[in-house]
Amino acid sequence: LDRYNYFADSLCTEGGISYYKITDISRQAEYSKDLIAPDSLHPSAMQYKLWIDRHYNDLVEKFK
């Protein structure tokens, strides 16, 4: 996954596209079950919120 993320990040950089790193948030699900949906398979609403918060905060910083 780390190699894929590096590749995707590189491709986005070359294309002038923003790439948001969220894998570190997803990996927290191993220790915080609140980040996993009741089906034990998908991200929970809380995890989606953390992803969106990161994206939003990056945008706020970018346009200050």
PDB file of N, CA, C and O in Angstrom:
ATOM      1  N   LEU A   1       0.821  -1.190   0.000  1.00  0.00           N
ATOM      2  CA  LEU A   1       0.000   0.000   0.000  1.00  0.00           C
ATOM      3  C   LEU A   1       0.867   1.256   0.000  1.00  0.00           C
ATOM      4  O   LEU A   1       0.553   2.237  -0.674  1.00  0.00           O
ATOM      5  N   ASP A   2       1.948   1.218   0.753  1.00  0.00           N
ATOM      6  CA  ASP A   2       2.839   2.382   0.791  1.00  0.00           C
ATOM      7  C   ASP A   2       3.450   2.652  -0.583  1.00  0.00           C
ATOM      8  O   ASP A   2       3.566   3.803  -1.001  1.00  0.00           O
ATOM      9  N   ARG A   3       3.838   1.590  -1.277  1.00  0.00           N
ATOM     10  CA  ARG A   3       4.407   1.775  -2.622  1.00  0.00           C
ATOM     11  C   ARG A   3       3.363   2.312  -3.597  1.00  0.00           C
ATOM     12  O   ARG A   3       3.659   3.175  -4.424  1.00  0.00           O
ATOM     13  N   TYR A   4       2.154   1.800  -3.494  1.00  0.00           N
ATOM     14  CA  TYR A   4       1.077   2.307  -4.345  1.00  0.00           C
ATOM     15  C   TYR A   4       0.831   3.790  -4.069  1.00  0.00           C
ATOM     16  O   TYR A   4       0.714   4.582  -5.004  1.00  0.00           O
ATOM     17  N   ASN A   5       0.753   4.169  -2.790  1.00  0.00           N
ATOM     18  CA  ASN A   5       0.522   5.566  -2.435  1.00  0.00           C
ATOM     19  C   ASN A   5       1.643   6.459  -2.959  1.00  0.00           C
ATOM     20  O   ASN A   5       1.390   7.565  -3.437  1.00  0.00           O
ATOM     21  N   TYR A   6       2.866   5.983  -2.869  1.00  0.00           N
ATOM     22  CA  TYR A   6       3.999   6.753  -3.395  1.00  0.00           C
ATOM     23  C   TYR A   6       3.846   6.950  -4.900  1.00  0.00           C
ATOM     24  O   TYR A   6       4.044   8.052  -5.411  1.00  0.00           O
ATOM     25  N   PHE A   7       3.495   5.880  -5.602  1.00  0.00           N
ATOM     26  CA  PHE A   7       3.296   5.951  -7.045  1.00  0.00           C
ATOM     27  C   PHE A   7       2.162   6.917  -7.383  1.00  0.00           C
ATOM     28  O   PHE A   7       2.319   7.773  -8.254  1.00  0.00           O
ATOM     29  N   ALA A   8       1.027   6.787  -6.705  1.00  0.00           N
ATOM     30  CA  ALA A   8      -0.124   7.652  -6.973  1.00  0.00           C
ATOM     31  C   ALA A   8       0.204   9.109  -6.668  1.00  0.00           C
ATOM     32  O   ALA A   8      -0.178  10.003  -7.422  1.00  0.00           O
ATOM     33  N   ASP A   9       0.902   9.348  -5.578  1.00  0.00           N
ATOM     34  CA  ASP A   9       1.312  10.705  -5.213  1.00  0.00           C
ATOM     35  C   ASP A   9       2.222  11.294  -6.287  1.00  0.00           C
ATOM     36  O   ASP A   9       2.059  12.450  -6.677  1.00  0.00           O
ATOM     37  N   SER A  10       3.171  10.504  -6.759  1.00  0.00           N
ATOM     38  CA  SER A  10       4.089  10.960  -7.805  1.00  0.00           C
ATOM     39  C   SER A  10       3.341  11.310  -9.088  1.00  0.00           C
ATOM     40  O   SER A  10       3.610  12.336  -9.713  1.00  0.00           O
ATOM     41  N   LEU A  11       2.411  10.459  -9.469  1.00  0.00           N
ATOM     42  CA  LEU A  11       1.628  10.694 -10.672  1.00  0.00           C
ATOM     43  C   LEU A  11       0.805  11.980 -10.550  1.00  0.00           C
ATOM     44  O   LEU A  11       0.738  12.777 -11.486  1.00  0.00           O
ATOM     45  N   CYS A  12       0.193  12.167  -9.405  1.00  0.00           N
ATOM     46  CA  CYS A  12      -0.603  13.374  -9.180  1.00  0.00           C
ATOM     47  C   CYS A  12       0.276  14.618  -9.209  1.00  0.00           C
ATOM     48  O   CYS A  12      -0.101  15.636  -9.790  1.00  0.00           O
ATOM     49  N   THR A  13       1.434  14.537  -8.590  1.00  0.00           N
ATOM     50  CA  THR A  13       2.357  15.674  -8.583  1.00  0.00           C
ATOM     51  C   THR A  13       2.742  16.047 -10.008  1.00  0.00           C
ATOM     52  O   THR A  13       2.738  17.223 -10.372  1.00  0.00           O
ATOM     53  N   GLU A  14       3.076  15.040 -10.814  1.00  0.00           N
ATOM     54  CA  GLU A  14       3.424  15.289 -12.216  1.00  0.00           C
ATOM     55  C   GLU A  14       2.280  15.947 -12.976  1.00  0.00           C
ATOM     56  O   GLU A  14       2.511  16.772 -13.859  1.00  0.00           O
ATOM     57  N   GLY A  15       1.058  15.586 -12.636  1.00  0.00           N
ATOM     58  CA  GLY A  15      -0.107  16.110 -13.333  1.00  0.00           C
ATOM     59  C   GLY A  15      -0.677  17.377 -12.714  1.00  0.00           C
ATOM     60  O   GLY A  15      -1.670  17.914 -13.204  1.00  0.00           O
ATOM     61  N   GLY A  16      -0.049  17.866 -11.628  1.00  0.00           N
ATOM     62  CA  GLY A  16      -0.544  19.067 -10.977  1.00  0.00           C
ATOM     63  C   GLY A  16      -1.860  18.850 -10.242  1.00  0.00           C
ATOM     64  O   GLY A  16      -2.670  19.768 -10.108  1.00  0.00           O
ATOM     65  N   ILE A  17      -2.060  17.631  -9.772  1.00  0.00           N
ATOM     66  CA  ILE A  17      -3.296  17.258  -9.078  1.00  0.00           C
ATOM     67  C   ILE A  17      -2.995  17.059  -7.598  1.00  0.00           C
ATOM     68  O   ILE A  17      -1.970  16.479  -7.241  1.00  0.00           O
ATOM     69  N   SER A  18      -3.879  17.536  -6.748  1.00  0.00           N
ATOM     70  CA  SER A  18      -3.712  17.337  -5.303  1.00  0.00           C
ATOM     71  C   SER A  18      -3.891  15.862  -4.962  1.00  0.00           C
ATOM     72  O   SER A  18      -4.738  15.174  -5.533  1.00  0.00           O
ATOM     73  N   TYR A  19      -3.088  15.399  -4.034  1.00  0.00           N
ATOM     74  CA  TYR A  19      -3.176  14.017  -3.565  1.00  0.00           C
ATOM     75  C   TYR A  19      -3.270  14.068  -2.051  1.00  0.00           C
ATOM     76  O   TYR A  19      -2.379  14.598  -1.387  1.00  0.00           O
ATOM     77  N   TYR A  20      -4.339  13.520  -1.507  1.00  0.00           N
ATOM     78  CA  TYR A  20      -4.553  13.586  -0.060  1.00  0.00           C
ATOM     79  C   TYR A  20      -4.203  12.252   0.575  1.00  0.00           C
ATOM     80  O   TYR A  20      -4.759  11.207   0.236  1.00  0.00           O
ATOM     81  N   LYS A  21      -3.287  12.320   1.483  1.00  0.00           N
ATOM     82  CA  LYS A  21      -2.820  11.118   2.170  1.00  0.00           C
ATOM     83  C   LYS A  21      -3.754  10.834   3.354  1.00  0.00           C
ATOM     84  O   LYS A  21      -3.861  11.637   4.281  1.00  0.00           O
ATOM     85  N   ILE A  22      -4.419   9.689   3.305  1.00  0.00           N
ATOM     86  CA  ILE A  22      -5.352   9.321   4.374  1.00  0.00           C
ATOM     87  C   ILE A  22      -5.054   7.938   4.952  1.00  0.00           C
ATOM     88  O   ILE A  22      -5.746   7.476   5.859  1.00  0.00           O
ATOM     89  N   THR A  23      -4.028   7.287   4.426  1.00  0.00           N
ATOM     90  CA  THR A  23      -3.730   5.932   4.875  1.00  0.00           C
ATOM     91  C   THR A  23      -3.421   5.883   6.364  1.00  0.00           C
ATOM     92  O   THR A  23      -3.785   4.921   7.040  1.00  0.00           O
ATOM     93  N   ASP A  24      -2.755   6.908   6.880  1.00  0.00           N
ATOM     94  CA  ASP A  24      -2.440   6.905   8.311  1.00  0.00           C
ATOM     95  C   ASP A  24      -3.714   6.908   9.154  1.00  0.00           C
ATOM     96  O   ASP A  24      -3.758   6.298  10.222  1.00  0.00           O
ATOM     97  N   ILE A  25      -4.743   7.593   8.674  1.00  0.00           N
ATOM     98  CA  ILE A  25      -6.026   7.585   9.383  1.00  0.00           C
ATOM     99  C   ILE A  25      -6.646   6.192   9.312  1.00  0.00           C
ATOM    100  O   ILE A  25      -7.126   5.670  10.318  1.00  0.00           O
ATOM    101  N   SER A  26      -6.636   5.596   8.133  1.00  0.00           N
ATOM    102  CA  SER A  26      -7.210   4.260   7.961  1.00  0.00           C
ATOM    103  C   SER A  26      -6.506   3.231   8.837  1.00  0.00           C
ATOM    104  O   SER A  26      -7.143   2.329   9.379  1.00  0.00           O
ATOM    105  N   ARG A  27      -5.213   3.367   8.970  1.00  0.00           N
ATOM    106  CA  ARG A  27      -4.452   2.403   9.779  1.00  0.00           C
ATOM    107  C   ARG A  27      -4.771   2.517  11.270  1.00  0.00           C
ATOM    108  O   ARG A  27      -4.526   1.578  12.027  1.00  0.00           O
ATOM    109  N   GLN A  28      -5.307   3.641  11.690  1.00  0.00           N
ATOM    110  CA  GLN A  28      -5.697   3.791  13.092  1.00  0.00           C
ATOM    111  C   GLN A  28      -6.871   2.885  13.450  1.00  0.00           C
ATOM    112  O   GLN A  28      -7.118   2.620  14.627  1.00  0.00           O
ATOM    113  N   ALA A  29      -7.593   2.410  12.439  1.00  0.00           N
ATOM    114  CA  ALA A  29      -8.746   1.542  12.685  1.00  0.00           C
ATOM    115  C   ALA A  29      -8.351   0.249  13.386  1.00  0.00           C
ATOM    116  O   ALA A  29      -9.179  -0.387  14.038  1.00  0.00           O
ATOM    117  N   GLU A  30      -7.108  -0.130  13.253  1.00  0.00           N
ATOM    118  CA  GLU A  30      -6.633  -1.332  13.953  1.00  0.00           C
ATOM    119  C   GLU A  30      -6.727  -1.160  15.471  1.00  0.00           C
ATOM    120  O   GLU A  30      -6.894  -2.131  16.209  1.00  0.00           O
ATOM    121  N   TYR A  31      -6.616   0.079  15.918  1.00  0.00           N
ATOM    122  CA  TYR A  31      -6.609   0.368  17.352  1.00  0.00           C
ATOM    123  C   TYR A  31      -7.876   1.077  17.825  1.00  0.00           C
ATOM    124  O   TYR A  31      -8.165   1.108  19.021  1.00  0.00           O
ATOM    125  N   SER A  32      -8.622   1.640  16.892  1.00  0.00           N
ATOM    126  CA  SER A  32      -9.836   2.368  17.232  1.00  0.00           C
ATOM    127  C   SER A  32     -11.000   1.794  16.432  1.00  0.00           C
ATOM    128  O   SER A  32     -11.189   2.129  15.263  1.00  0.00           O
ATOM    129  N   LYS A  33     -11.757   0.949  17.059  1.00  0.00           N
ATOM    130  CA  LYS A  33     -12.864   0.275  16.380  1.00  0.00           C
ATOM    131  C   LYS A  33     -13.968   1.249  15.981  1.00  0.00           C
ATOM    132  O   LYS A  33     -14.838   0.892  15.187  1.00  0.00           O
ATOM    133  N   ASP A  34     -13.953   2.464  16.512  1.00  0.00           N
ATOM    134  CA  ASP A  34     -14.917   3.492  16.109  1.00  0.00           C
ATOM    135  C   ASP A  34     -14.722   3.904  14.652  1.00  0.00           C
ATOM    136  O   ASP A  34     -15.592   4.549  14.068  1.00  0.00           O
ATOM    137  N   LEU A  35     -13.598   3.541  14.072  1.00  0.00           N
ATOM    138  CA  LEU A  35     -13.320   3.904  12.692  1.00  0.00           C
ATOM    139  C   LEU A  35     -13.807   2.855  11.698  1.00  0.00           C
ATOM    140  O   LEU A  35     -13.641   3.018  10.489  1.00  0.00           O
ATOM    141  N   ILE A  36     -14.407   1.781  12.204  1.00  0.00           N
ATOM    142  CA  ILE A  36     -14.915   0.703  11.359  1.00  0.00           C
ATOM    143  C   ILE A  36     -16.442   0.658  11.483  1.00  0.00           C
ATOM    144  O   ILE A  36     -16.994   0.762  12.578  1.00  0.00           O
ATOM    145  N   ALA A  37     -17.104   0.504  10.346  1.00  0.00           N
ATOM    146  CA  ALA A  37     -18.569   0.417  10.326  1.00  0.00           C
ATOM    147  C   ALA A  37     -19.031  -0.867  11.012  1.00  0.00           C
ATOM    148  O   ALA A  37     -18.245  -1.800  11.180  1.00  0.00           O
ATOM    149  N   PRO A  38     -20.300  -0.918  11.406  1.00  0.00           N
ATOM    150  CA  PRO A  38     -20.833  -2.115  12.076  1.00  0.00           C
ATOM    151  C   PRO A  38     -20.665  -3.413  11.286  1.00  0.00           C
ATOM    152  O   PRO A  38     -20.673  -4.493  11.875  1.00  0.00           O
ATOM    153  N   ASP A  39     -20.512  -3.324   9.957  1.00  0.00           N
ATOM    154  CA  ASP A  39     -20.321  -4.550   9.178  1.00  0.00           C
ATOM    155  C   ASP A  39     -18.901  -5.095   9.292  1.00  0.00           C
ATOM    156  O   ASP A  39     -18.584  -6.137   8.718  1.00  0.00           O
ATOM    157  N   SER A  40     -18.043  -4.387  10.036  1.00  0.00           N
ATOM    158  CA  SER A  40     -16.641  -4.773  10.253  1.00  0.00           C
ATOM    159  C   SER A  40     -15.832  -4.829   8.962  1.00  0.00           C
ATOM    160  O   SER A  40     -14.776  -5.460   8.919  1.00  0.00           O
ATOM    161  N   LEU A  41     -16.314  -4.180   7.922  1.00  0.00           N
ATOM    162  CA  LEU A  41     -15.646  -4.220   6.641  1.00  0.00           C
ATOM    163  C   LEU A  41     -15.321  -2.829   6.095  1.00  0.00           C
ATOM    164  O   LEU A  41     -14.252  -2.617   5.523  1.00  0.00           O
ATOM    165  N   HIS A  42     -16.222  -1.906   6.271  1.00  0.00           N
ATOM    166  CA  HIS A  42     -16.099  -0.586   5.667  1.00  0.00           C
ATOM    167  C   HIS A  42     -15.717   0.478   6.699  1.00  0.00           C
ATOM    168  O   HIS A  42     -15.860   0.269   7.904  1.00  0.00           O
ATOM    169  N   PRO A  43     -15.229   1.619   6.208  1.00  0.00           N
ATOM    170  CA  PRO A  43     -14.946   2.735   7.112  1.00  0.00           C
ATOM    171  C   PRO A  43     -16.249   3.246   7.741  1.00  0.00           C
ATOM    172  O   PRO A  43     -17.310   3.219   7.118  1.00  0.00           O
ATOM    173  N   SER A  44     -16.140   3.701   8.966  1.00  0.00           N
ATOM    174  CA  SER A  44     -17.303   4.269   9.640  1.00  0.00           C
ATOM    175  C   SER A  44     -17.476   5.723   9.239  1.00  0.00           C
ATOM    176  O   SER A  44     -16.614   6.305   8.580  1.00  0.00           O
ATOM    177  N   ALA A  45     -18.587   6.297   9.638  1.00  0.00           N
ATOM    178  CA  ALA A  45     -18.830   7.720   9.402  1.00  0.00           C
ATOM    179  C   ALA A  45     -17.733   8.554  10.052  1.00  0.00           C
ATOM    180  O   ALA A  45     -17.335   9.584   9.509  1.00  0.00           O
ATOM    181  N   MET A  46     -17.246   8.119  11.202  1.00  0.00           N
ATOM    182  CA  MET A  46     -16.184   8.856  11.888  1.00  0.00           C
ATOM    183  C   MET A  46     -14.911   8.885  11.038  1.00  0.00           C
ATOM    184  O   MET A  46     -14.244   9.915  10.943  1.00  0.00           O
ATOM    185  N   GLN A  47     -14.582   7.753  10.426  1.00  0.00           N
ATOM    186  CA  GLN A  47     -13.377   7.714   9.595  1.00  0.00           C
ATOM    187  C   GLN A  47     -13.550   8.623   8.371  1.00  0.00           C
ATOM    188  O   GLN A  47     -12.629   9.349   7.998  1.00  0.00           O
ATOM    189  N   TYR A  48     -14.720   8.577   7.759  1.00  0.00           N
ATOM    190  CA  TYR A  48     -14.978   9.479   6.635  1.00  0.00           C
ATOM    191  C   TYR A  48     -14.841  10.930   7.075  1.00  0.00           C
ATOM    192  O   TYR A  48     -14.291  11.755   6.345  1.00  0.00           O
ATOM    193  N   LYS A  49     -15.339  11.239   8.258  1.00  0.00           N
ATOM    194  CA  LYS A  49     -15.228  12.607   8.768  1.00  0.00           C
ATOM    195  C   LYS A  49     -13.767  13.017   8.928  1.00  0.00           C
ATOM    196  O   LYS A  49     -13.398  14.141   8.587  1.00  0.00           O
ATOM    197  N   LEU A  50     -12.943  12.123   9.438  1.00  0.00           N
ATOM    198  CA  LEU A  50     -11.516  12.433   9.586  1.00  0.00           C
ATOM    199  C   LEU A  50     -10.866  12.687   8.233  1.00  0.00           C
ATOM    200  O   LEU A  50     -10.031  13.581   8.100  1.00  0.00           O
ATOM    201  N   TRP A  51     -11.247  11.904   7.229  1.00  0.00           N
ATOM    202  CA  TRP A  51     -10.708  12.120   5.880  1.00  0.00           C
ATOM    203  C   TRP A  51     -11.124  13.487   5.355  1.00  0.00           C
ATOM    204  O   TRP A  51     -10.300  14.233   4.828  1.00  0.00           O
ATOM    205  N   ILE A  52     -12.406  13.812   5.500  1.00  0.00           N
ATOM    206  CA  ILE A  52     -12.922  15.100   5.014  1.00  0.00           C
ATOM    207  C   ILE A  52     -12.297  16.255   5.780  1.00  0.00           C
ATOM    208  O   ILE A  52     -11.944  17.272   5.182  1.00  0.00           O
ATOM    209  N   ASP A  53     -12.154  16.115   7.088  1.00  0.00           N
ATOM    210  CA  ASP A  53     -11.521  17.168   7.892  1.00  0.00           C
ATOM    211  C   ASP A  53     -10.106  17.452   7.401  1.00  0.00           C
ATOM    212  O   ASP A  53      -9.704  18.611   7.299  1.00  0.00           O
ATOM    213  N   ARG A  54      -9.357  16.409   7.100  1.00  0.00           N
ATOM    214  CA  ARG A  54      -7.997  16.602   6.607  1.00  0.00           C
ATOM    215  C   ARG A  54      -8.022  17.349   5.277  1.00  0.00           C
ATOM    216  O   ARG A  54      -7.263  18.297   5.074  1.00  0.00           O
ATOM    217  N   HIS A  55      -8.881  16.923   4.391  1.00  0.00           N
ATOM    218  CA  HIS A  55      -8.992  17.569   3.089  1.00  0.00           C
ATOM    219  C   HIS A  55      -9.396  19.045   3.267  1.00  0.00           C
ATOM    220  O   HIS A  55      -8.804  19.936   2.658  1.00  0.00           O
ATOM    221  N   TYR A  56     -10.385  19.280   4.089  1.00  0.00           N
ATOM    222  CA  TYR A  56     -10.856  20.647   4.329  1.00  0.00           C
ATOM    223  C   TYR A  56      -9.738  21.516   4.908  1.00  0.00           C
ATOM    224  O   TYR A  56      -9.509  22.629   4.436  1.00  0.00           O
ATOM    225  N   ASN A  57      -9.053  21.015   5.917  1.00  0.00           N
ATOM    226  CA  ASN A  57      -7.976  21.788   6.548  1.00  0.00           C
ATOM    227  C   ASN A  57      -6.854  22.099   5.564  1.00  0.00           C
ATOM    228  O   ASN A  57      -6.281  23.188   5.598  1.00  0.00           O
ATOM    229  N   ASP A  58      -6.539  21.152   4.693  1.00  0.00           N
ATOM    230  CA  ASP A  58      -5.526  21.403   3.662  1.00  0.00           C
ATOM    231  C   ASP A  58      -5.978  22.509   2.714  1.00  0.00           C
ATOM    232  O   ASP A  58      -5.184  23.366   2.326  1.00  0.00           O
ATOM    233  N   LEU A  59      -7.255  22.488   2.343  1.00  0.00           N
ATOM    234  CA  LEU A  59      -7.774  23.533   1.464  1.00  0.00           C
ATOM    235  C   LEU A  59      -7.755  24.902   2.136  1.00  0.00           C
ATOM    236  O   LEU A  59      -7.405  25.903   1.510  1.00  0.00           O
ATOM    237  N   VAL A  60      -8.131  24.941   3.402  1.00  0.00           N
ATOM    238  CA  VAL A  60      -8.112  26.214   4.143  1.00  0.00           C
ATOM    239  C   VAL A  60      -6.696  26.773   4.163  1.00  0.00           C
ATOM    240  O   VAL A  60      -6.493  27.964   3.923  1.00  0.00           O
ATOM    241  N   GLU A  61      -5.721  25.925   4.448  1.00  0.00           N
ATOM    242  CA  GLU A  61      -4.329  26.375   4.478  1.00  0.00           C
ATOM    243  C   GLU A  61      -3.864  26.859   3.103  1.00  0.00           C
ATOM    244  O   GLU A  61      -3.138  27.847   2.991  1.00  0.00           O
ATOM    245  N   LYS A  62      -4.289  26.157   2.076  1.00  0.00           N
ATOM    246  CA  LYS A  62      -3.876  26.482   0.718  1.00  0.00           C
ATOM    247  C   LYS A  62      -4.365  27.859   0.277  1.00  0.00           C
ATOM    248  O   LYS A  62      -3.670  28.567  -0.452  1.00  0.00           O
ATOM    249  N   PHE A  63      -5.556  28.234   0.720  1.00  0.00           N
ATOM    250  CA  PHE A  63      -6.165  29.473   0.261  1.00  0.00           C
ATOM    251  C   PHE A  63      -6.131  30.597   1.287  1.00  0.00           C
ATOM    252  O   PHE A  63      -6.880  31.566   1.162  1.00  0.00           O
ATOM    253  N   LYS A  64      -5.291  30.488   2.280  1.00  0.00           N
ATOM    254  CA  LYS A  64      -5.142  31.571   3.264  1.00  0.00           C
ATOM    255  C   LYS A  64      -4.471  32.762   2.633  1.00  0.00           C
ATOM    256  O   LYS A  64      -4.257  33.775   3.299  1.00  0.00           O
TER     257      LYS A  64
END
